[in-house]
Amino acid sequence: MTTETPHALPSRGVRSFYSFLPNWLSIDRFGLGLLLVLAAAYIPLSLRLARWLWYRDHYSFFPLGIAAGLALIVAAFSDPSYKPTSKWLRRSLIAIAFLSLLVATLLVSPWLAGVSSMFLLAALIYSLGGGQVAKKALPAWLLLWLVIPIPLSYDRELIVFLQGIATHLSSGILDLFGYRHMVDGVVLRLPSQSYQVEEACSGVQSLFSALFCTGLYLILNKAGVVRSLLVLVAAFFWVLVANISRIVAVVVLKEEFALPVDVGVYHQMLGVIFFALTLLAIFSTERFLCFLWPASIPPYWHKEHEAKAGDTKPKRKRKRRPISSFLGARERRVVLGLFGTLALVQYTSIALGGSMASASRADIELLAQPCGDLVPPTLGGWRNVEYQHVVRESGNVNGEVSQLWIMSKGALRAQASIDGPYTNGWHYLTDCYRGQGWEDTNIKFSTYRDAGFDRGGDFMAFDVAKEPEQYGLVTTGLFDNEFRGFLAPEVKKMQRHAGRLNDLLRLVKSLFGGGDATVAKSDSLSFQIQVFCQSPEPLTDVERGDLADLFHRFRQHVAPLGDSVGTDSQ
């Protein structure tokens, strides 16, 4: 009689740690160090990206999205089979991840860091699991892309587009119901009150969340490619239908039953109800497609199960392979050196207060309380006629607080205001005017130095027009709590980023604290300074000059630079 000597079992803590890994994978010391270096290289910009997503309601699902996507990817590793990977594809994915993270570090771009992390994740999946695991994890990897914001701020344009569609279609339904009203931009004006179709009512919030829930549902049900595409198209349709119905329901319940569903908690509850109905409609559509087009069992499924049934030999337990063994010795050293260098640069920049350092999130002092005496009775020939202090609900697109001064000069009357706070840098004021029915033209970005002031930052001016015969000029700039100006992004073209990338010396200096001290950090809380003048006829060049002078004089009183930073030259 022979006895089999049992293998020594790892400690309880090690066993519980390995239980989260496939039965053929282990983490060795070098592999653990490599993973820690990769994580350190991504943490600073990833935290900025997470904070940016947190303040955007239409990306509020991102914590659940990341957790669900990673869980599905881990589940794809349950198959113990593994085939060697193509080293060129593996190296290409790692190279793309590194180069994009390098540019993200120079430009301090959280979005580009998020894109880099997706390619690094693809490289890790392919390196550790091979082509078979990568194929199984592909749907979950694609689902994670919903967490990455749409580039070049095209999500803003999607919001404006959906607001316009939802407003006009709901207006048509209200006409059928016999409600007298008029449409002014994204505002439904009824005799009793006006209803603004905000971002939540436009459908963009429920659209992103519904697409995520739909994608997760399709992955768990292992739907085919064609059916998945059809269901995703149906999701767009049902989201639009649900949000139009929500707008109509708000008007009807408020007008007929005086229910306060237009603001506050009841408005949110109504949104949750319609979102649940949206998911129910989407999932019902998928079931209906299954009825029309039953899913067939693929031929390879029968072959696999027949092979498993005929295989009576006991399977040998595979020996665990350390993570570091899936990369060549030279690859391990190169990856560790390159990403370790980026991590060192980022944390050095943070320690020196450079461009990688996060901005202060202190409250905007100018918005804390009314300050009507901030502007003198006369300002460069303009008379201070009236002051207003406006407080709005949290998350309002126009800012939670506004300080308004009505200024007069001859026949001109202009509104000078301080608005905010805004959570992440530049606020796109053009969207607000489009929502009020104005059409913007002649958008021009300028620097304060071009206007003769010794300070960094940009300001924007644009014309607006509205029927019947209403014209206006808007000039605006944004500042942080220390009165430093923001750089204005040009969303249609990447001219600014391309120009910044060409000036490598300035970018490197800013990383280590040698940048322009009068320019605000892109992730700062901001407040907006705005001068708006409305006229029944187009403004003359002289009037435009007077309004530009009012903007700069008003800005000097509201946002002067401190002595520690510098002073204006005028």
NUBAZA-221967 format. One record per residue (C-alpha): residue in three letters; x, y, z. Coordinates in steps of 0.001 Angstrom, whole numbers, plus 500000, padded with zeros to 6 digits. Layout:
! residues N
   resn        x        y        z
    ALA        X        Y        Z
...
This chain:
! residues 570
   resn        x        y        z
    MET   500000   500000   500000
    THR   501360   503342   498983
    THR   500467   506706   500315
    GLU   500545   509940   498361
    THR   502325   512812   500005
    PRO   500064   515854   499822
    HIS   501449   519021   498340
    ALA   502126   521833   500771
    LEU   499220   524264   500706
    PRO   499831   528011   500727
    SER   498721   530033   503679
    ARG   495072   531021   504081
    GLY   495738   534587   502983
    VAL   497571   533450   499850
    ARG   494800   530948   499020
    SER   492125   533630   499303
    PHE   494223   535944   497132
    TYR   494757   533305   494450
    SER   491043   532472   494449
    PHE   490481   535625   492400
    LEU   492934   534415   489728
    PRO   492613   531663   487119
    ASN   493965   528310   488298
    TRP   496938   528648   485966
    LEU   498072   532157   486931
    SER   500023   533550   489863
    ILE   501554   536875   490829
    ASP   505279   536783   491448
    ARG   507314   539561   493009
    PHE   508490   541029   489724
    GLY   504977   540831   488285
    LEU   503538   542521   491374
    GLY   506117   545296   491112
    LEU   505331   545737   487427
    LEU   501597   546042   488141
    LEU   502268   548578   490901
    VAL   504417   550712   488579
    LEU   501725   550639   485889
    ALA   499078   551628   488434
    ALA   501264   554461   489764
    ALA   501724   555831   486234
    TYR   497965   556068   485702
    ILE   496653   557103   489123
    PRO   497154   560935   488944
    LEU   495399   561480   485622
    SER   492841   558746   486313
    LEU   491771   560534   489497
    ARG   491287   563738   487497
    LEU   489236   561851   484936
    ALA   487130   560246   487682
    ARG   486443   563654   489235
    TRP   485478   565050   485831
    LEU   483083   562127   485261
    TRP   481637   562508   488756
    TYR   480525   566061   487998
    ARG   478876   565025   484692
    ASP   475457   563526   485347
    HIS   475401   561631   482047
    TYR   478513   559704   483137
    SER   477320   559081   486695
    PHE   477178   555332   486036
    PHE   480965   555074   485627
    PRO   481798   553396   489001
    LEU   479314   550610   488290
    GLY   480445   550499   484669
    ILE   484094   549973   485574
    ALA   483271   547339   488194
    ALA   480955   545411   485857
    GLY   483362   545559   482919
    LEU   486333   544325   484948
    ALA   484223   541545   486494
    LEU   483251   540322   483029
    ILE   486886   540424   481917
    VAL   487975   538384   484952
    ALA   485218   535871   484144
    ALA   486678   535473   480648
    PHE   489853   534049   482229
    SER   487962   531064   483669
    ASP   488937   528954   480648
    PRO   492333   527398   481482
    SER   493355   526958   477836
    TYR   496098   529258   476663
    LYS   497935   529678   473395
    PRO   501071   531775   472895
    THR   500382   535314   471751
    SER   501797   537286   468865
    LYS   504625   539330   470314
    TRP   504202   542038   467676
    LEU   500550   542629   468524
    ARG   501390   542601   472223
    ARG   504215   545089   471751
    SER   502064   547312   469521
    LEU   499343   547581   472164
    ILE   501902   548399   474865
    ALA   503558   550994   472600
    ILE   500216   552698   471884
    ALA   499436   552752   475605
    PHE   502817   554288   476483
    LEU   502858   556924   473729
    SER   499320   558069   474500
    LEU   500146   558270   478220
    LEU   503289   560267   477393
    VAL   501268   562825   475417
    ALA   498610   562825   478150
    THR   501288   563675   480720
    LEU   502696   566540   478635
    LEU   499258   568002   477902
    VAL   497803   567048   481311
    SER   494948   565321   479478
    PRO   492878   562954   481656
    TRP   490852   561910   478617
    LEU   493942   560739   476724
    ALA   495112   558901   479847
    GLY   491774   557065   479875
    VAL   492281   556033   476246
    SER   495799   554863   477109
    SER   494492   552750   479984
    MET   492090   550989   477611
    PHE   494939   549956   475307
    LEU   497028   548853   478279
    LEU   494099   546749   479497
    ALA   493852   545176   476035
    ALA   497582   544413   476129
    LEU   497264   542759   479552
    ILE   494262   540675   478470
    TYR   495986   539506   475298
    SER   499322   538835   476986
    LEU   497900   536854   479913
    GLY   495029   535049   478223
    GLY   495933   534747   474584
    GLY   493623   535157   471629
    GLN   490854   532929   472995
    VAL   490476   534864   476254
    ALA   490827   538175   474392
    LYS   487948   537158   472117
    LYS   485750   536349   475118
    ALA   486705   539583   476885
    LEU   486179   541772   473794
    PRO   482486   542621   474524
    ALA   483343   543658   478099
    TRP   486302   545718   476827
    LEU   484005   547491   474362
    LEU   481481   548099   477152
    LEU   484175   549874   479175
    TRP   484578   552420   476373
    LEU   481251   553934   477476
    VAL   483112   555243   480530
    ILE   485566   557217   478352
    PRO   484061   560659   477567
    ILE   483306   561585   473974
    PRO   486368   563543   472733
    LEU   486506   567216   471743
    SER   483423   567947   473879
    TYR   481078   566448   471304
    ASP   478954   565195   474195
    ARG   477955   568865   474677
    GLU   476808   569036   471079
    LEU   474906   565785   471581
    ILE   473178   567349   474597
    VAL   472161   570435   472598
    PHE   471000   568261   469693
    LEU   468864   566020   471910
    GLN   467468   569048   473753
    GLY   466276   570507   470466
    ILE   464683   567243   469291
    ALA   462980   566585   472632
    THR   461651   570156   472807
    HIS   460131   570244   469333
    LEU   458644   566734   469430
    SER   457125   567294   472867
    SER   455780   570614   471574
    GLY   453959   568743   468808
    ILE   452378   566375   471332
    LEU   451288   569304   473508
    ASP   449655   570807   470419
    LEU   447693   567574   469972
    PHE   446619   567755   473619
    GLY   445384   571322   473126
    TYR   447947   573183   475278
    ARG   448640   576692   474012
    HIS   452356   577375   474128
    MET   455336   578627   472161
    VAL   458853   577245   471751
    ASP   461779   579533   472551
    GLY   464981   577561   472072
    VAL   464659   574698   474555
    VAL   462005   576502   476608
    LEU   458292   575675   476405
    ARG   456424   578859   477289
    LEU   452836   578337   478485
    PRO   450515   581121   479698
    SER   450984   580039   483330
    GLN   454755   579421   483364
    SER   457751   578333   481300
    TYR   459393   574900   481288
    GLN   463050   574598   480312
    VAL   464160   571307   478774
    GLU   467420   570809   480663
    GLU   470096   568159   480139
    ALA   468264   565586   482261
    CYS   465093   565994   480188
    SER   466953   565926   476865
    GLY   467676   562227   477248
    VAL   471467   562332   477319
    GLN   471696   561144   480932
    SER   469365   558209   480425
    LEU   470911   557518   476998
    PHE   474382   556733   478329
    SER   473021   554818   481314
    ALA   470559   552894   479137
    LEU   473290   551987   476645
    PHE   475433   550661   479488
    CYS   472591   548607   480984
    THR   471664   547323   477530
    GLY   475248   546342   476747
    LEU   475585   544553   480075
    TYR   472295   542717   479475
    LEU   473382   541626   475985
    ILE   476750   540360   477218
    LEU   475206   538345   480043
    ASN   472694   536830   477607
    LYS   475434   536167   475020
    ALA   473460   537835   472255
    GLY   474854   537754   468754
    VAL   476376   540701   466944
    VAL   473397   541401   464671
    ARG   470838   541167   467455
    SER   472990   543339   469725
    LEU   473220   546068   467085
    LEU   469456   545995   466550
    VAL   468788   546238   470289
    LEU   471239   549140   470663
    VAL   469466   551011   467860
    ALA   466168   550299   469615
    ALA   467680   551699   472828
    PHE   468191   555090   471137
    PHE   464563   555067   470014
    TRP   463105   554111   473402
    VAL   465239   556669   475254
    LEU   463940   559413   472965
    VAL   460339   558232   473388
    ALA   460669   558033   477173
    ASN   462126   561519   477533
    ILE   459547   563121   475260
    SER   456881   561395   477350
    ARG   458587   562691   480489
    ILE   458489   566296   479273
    VAL   454816   565995   478332
    ALA   454038   564340   481680
    VAL   455712   567196   483573
    VAL   453618   569800   481759
    VAL   450342   567873   482104
    LEU   450805   566985   485784
    LYS   451820   570547   486635
    GLU   449110   572296   484613
    GLU   446198   569956   485347
    PHE   446911   568693   488867
    ALA   449370   571326   490230
    LEU   451856   568576   491146
    PRO   455407   569943   491703
    VAL   457058   567527   489263
    ASP   458990   570215   487389
    VAL   461677   570632   490081
    GLY   463030   568900   493148
    VAL   462694   565349   494372
    TYR   459424   564674   492535
    HIS   461108   565600   489264
    GLN   463898   563120   490030
    MET   461412   560401   490991
    LEU   459562   560894   487726
    GLY   462864   560521   485888
    VAL   463611   557237   487679
    ILE   460170   555873   486755
    PHE   460615   556702   483078
    PHE   464160   555278   483080
    ALA   462818   551985   484458
    LEU   460143   551972   481751
    THR   462867   552622   479165
    LEU   464864   549571   480275
    LEU   461696   547472   480290
    ALA   460947   548521   476707
    ILE   464531   547777   475595
    PHE   464616   544332   477204
    SER   461167   543550   475787
    THR   462464   544470   472338
    GLU   465323   541987   472742
    ARG   462879   539246   473772
    PHE   460674   540074   470780
    LEU   463679   539750   468460
    CYS   464403   536358   470030
    PHE   460834   535324   469205
    LEU   461163   536464   465595
    TRP   464713   535201   465191
    PRO   465456   532349   467633
    ALA   469065   531950   468612
    SER   470616   528827   467099
    ILE   473217   526639   468771
    PRO   476515   527008   466896
    PRO   478008   523790   465415
    TYR   481214   524037   467429
    TRP   479161   523757   470646
    HIS   478138   520181   469757
    LYS   481714   519259   468839
    GLU   483092   520601   472117
    HIS   480542   518730   474213
    GLU   480994   515496   472238
    ALA   484742   515753   472749
    LYS   484277   516354   476477
    ALA   481885   513392   476763
    GLY   484325   511034   475032
    ASP   487331   512163   477048
    THR   487525   509893   480101
    LYS   491114   510639   481050
    PRO   491564   512728   484176
    LYS   492838   516198   483426
    ARG   496164   517180   484817
    LYS   496181   520237   486961
    ARG   498148   522965   485266
    LYS   501024   524541   487055
    ARG   500579   528214   487845
    ARG   502620   530575   485713
    PRO   503795   533907   487130
    ILE   502535   537059   485460
    SER   506024   538230   484562
    SER   506614   535077   482484
    PHE   504110   536219   479843
    LEU   506516   538974   478778
    GLY   510031   538494   477549
    ALA   512927   539522   479776
    ARG   513733   542531   477581
    GLU   510043   543510   477382
    ARG   509734   543458   481158
    ARG   512702   545786   481592
    VAL   511513   548180   478868
    VAL   507935   548373   480221
    LEU   509162   548862   483774
    GLY   511605   551585   482720
    LEU   509269   553544   480442
    PHE   506182   553563   482640
    GLY   508314   554006   485770
    THR   509848   557133   484232
    LEU   506400   558561   483483
    ALA   505282   557837   487038
    LEU   508403   559583   488391
    VAL   507773   562644   486187
    GLN   504131   562886   487264
    TYR   504775   562659   490994
    THR   507713   565071   490733
    SER   505410   567554   488985
    ILE   502824   567123   491746
    ALA   505451   567641   494461
    LEU   506762   570818   492775
    GLY   503267   572224   492204
    GLY   503543   571903   488427
    SER   500836   571335   485862
    MET   500126   567801   487167
    ALA   499211   569112   490622
    SER   495472   569191   491245
    ALA   493852   572567   491703
    SER   492278   573827   494898
    ARG   488542   573144   495166
    ALA   487839   576052   497513
    ASP   484473   577744   497107
    ILE   484291   580815   494878
    GLU   484267   583720   497325
    LEU   482622   586148   494876
    LEU   479555   583900   494734
    ALA   479212   583255   498467
    GLN   477035   586289   499245
    PRO   475542   589390   497559
    CYS   478117   592064   496736
    GLY   476289   594826   494902
    ASP   478844   597459   495945
    LEU   481613   595605   494072
    VAL   480930   597738   490981
    PRO   481128   601553   491479
    PRO   478274   603896   490427
    THR   480192   604810   487256
    LEU   482648   602640   485356
    GLY   484426   604205   482393
    GLY   481411   606212   481297
    TRP   478932   603438   482110
    ARG   476349   604022   484859
    ASN   475507   601285   487349
    VAL   471692   601264   487123
    GLU   470537   598101   488903
    TYR   471859   595079   490840
    GLN   470338   591589   491207
    HIS   471391   588479   493127
    VAL   470000   585258   491599
    VAL   470149   581822   493250
    ARG   469230   578702   491224
    GLU   468908   575016   492007
    SER   472007   572835   492293
    GLY   473477   571727   488974
    ASN   471767   574419   486893
    VAL   473510   574853   483543
    ASN   473578   578651   484042
    GLY   475331   578329   487404
    GLU   473904   578102   490888
    VAL   474528   581794   491657
    SER   474641   584954   489546
    GLN   475537   588524   490516
    LEU   473981   590847   487906
    TRP   474582   594541   487224
    ILE   472612   596516   484640
    MET   474949   599093   483059
    SER   473850   602028   480897
    LYS   475705   604312   478485
    GLY   473634   606518   476212
    ALA   471172   604312   474352
    LEU   473068   601133   475251
    ARG   472041   598909   478143
    ALA   474249   595949   478995
    GLN   474138   593213   481596
    ALA   477426   592494   483384
    SER   477386   589367   485516
    ILE   479383   586918   487613
    ASP   478048   583353   487259
    GLY   479027   579974   488653
    PRO   480494   577941   490088
    TYR   481401   575529   487311
    THR   483078   572295   488240
    ASN   485770   571817   485617
    GLY   487226   574886   483997
    TRP   485751   576433   480874
    HIS   481984   576890   480618
    TYR   480527   576875   477108
    LEU   478273   579921   477215
    THR   477230   579463   473590
    ASP   475170   576428   474633
    CYS   473202   578526   477123
    TYR   472277   581093   474473
    ARG   471331   578396   471976
    GLY   469032   576967   474632
    GLN   467292   580357   474829
    GLY   466672   580436   471086
    TRP   469659   582585   470040
    GLU   471863   581749   467062
    ASP   475552   582462   467650
    THR   477953   583643   464943
    ASN   481426   585173   464639
    ILE   482879   583301   467627
    LYS   486326   584719   468361
    PHE   488859   583673   470997
    SER   491458   586208   472152
    THR   494146   586347   474817
    TYR   494347   589039   477471
    ARG   497903   589775   476375
    ASP   496645   590495   472849
    ALA   494241   593001   474446
    GLY   497141   594710   476250
    PHE   497010   593091   479696
    ASP   499939   591394   481406
    ARG   498178   588176   482324
    GLY   497447   584754   480851
    GLY   494132   583275   479883
    ASP   491617   583744   477081
    PHE   488288   585438   476590
    MET   485613   584877   473970
    ALA   483265   587184   472063
    PHE   480412   586198   469764
    ASP   477350   587709   468114
    VAL   473838   586392   468748
    ALA   470598   586916   466859
    LYS   466978   585891   467332
    GLU   463754   586494   465464
    PRO   462137   588942   465242
    GLU   465013   591422   464783
    GLN   466887   590874   468014
    TYR   470664   591219   468003
    GLY   473300   591022   470686
    LEU   476973   590771   471571
    VAL   478394   588531   474301
    THR   481902   588761   475778
    THR   482982   586281   478433
    GLY   485981   584869   480285
    LEU   486480   582427   483151
    PHE   488651   582578   486274
    ASP   489458   580500   489325
    ASN   489171   581593   492946
    GLU   492580   583311   492734
    PHE   491517   585294   489622
    ARG   493732   583346   487218
    GLY   492312   583087   483693
    PHE   491422   579873   481888
    LEU   492569   578840   478446
    ALA   489615   578476   476086
    PRO   489468   575136   474261
    GLU   488701   575255   470557
    VAL   486425   572248   470374
    LYS   486062   572050   466592
    LYS   489779   571707   465938
    MET   492733   570537   467964
    GLN   494734   573626   467061
    ARG   495350   574511   470686
    HIS   496574   571054   471659
    ALA   498708   570821   468528
    GLY   500242   574202   469280
    ARG   500886   573244   472888
    LEU   502499   569976   471825
    ASN   504839   571803   469453
    ASP   506150   573927   472315
    LEU   507756   571022   474158
    LEU   510069   573242   476185
    ARG   507165   575202   477664
    LEU   505262   571994   478392
    VAL   508218   570478   480232
    LYS   508743   573700   482204
    SER   505095   573763   483243
    LEU   505343   570149   484416
    PHE   507978   571157   486934
    GLY   506357   574365   488152
    GLY   507788   576794   485594
    GLY   504566   577583   483727
    ASP   502532   580780   483525
    ALA   501410   581570   487077
    THR   498521   583686   485769
    VAL   496822   580742   484015
    ALA   494350   578605   485969
    LYS   494607   574833   486166
    SER   492132   573086   483894
    ASP   490433   571173   486742
    SER   489803   574218   488940
    LEU   486419   575429   490054
    SER   485621   578448   487911
    PHE   483361   581470   487771
    GLN   482330   583289   484631
    ILE   482438   587002   483862
    GLN   480030   588024   481127
    VAL   478865   591195   479419
    PHE   475739   590896   477261
    CYS   474072   593659   475274
    GLN   470814   593227   473357
    SER   469723   595622   470618
    PRO   466857   595837   468080
    GLU   469424   596441   465328
    PRO   473010   595314   464646
    LEU   475589   597017   466836
    THR   477984   599548   465334
    ASP   481768   599326   465634
    VAL   481756   602168   468168
    GLU   479196   600355   470325
    ARG   481219   597159   470089
    GLY   484279   599057   471270
    ASP   482342   600475   474223
    LEU   481155   596979   475200
    ALA   484691   595553   474939
    ASP   485934   598377   477180
    LEU   483124   597631   479669
    PHE   484085   593953   479775
    HIS   487735   594642   480578
    ARG   486956   597362   483147
    PHE   484363   595122   484783
    ARG   486839   592230   484780
    GLN   489504   594420   486415
    HIS   487142   595220   489292
    VAL   485890   591657   489691
    ALA   488977   589536   488989
    PRO   492184   591531   489623
    LEU   495334   589519   490010
    GLY   496864   589390   493492
    ASP   500224   590996   494222
    SER   501837   587566   494531
    VAL   500965   586783   490917
    GLY   501098   590082   489089
    THR   498958   593046   488101
    ASP   497264   594185   484944
    SER   499197   596544   482756
    GLN   496232   598876   482395
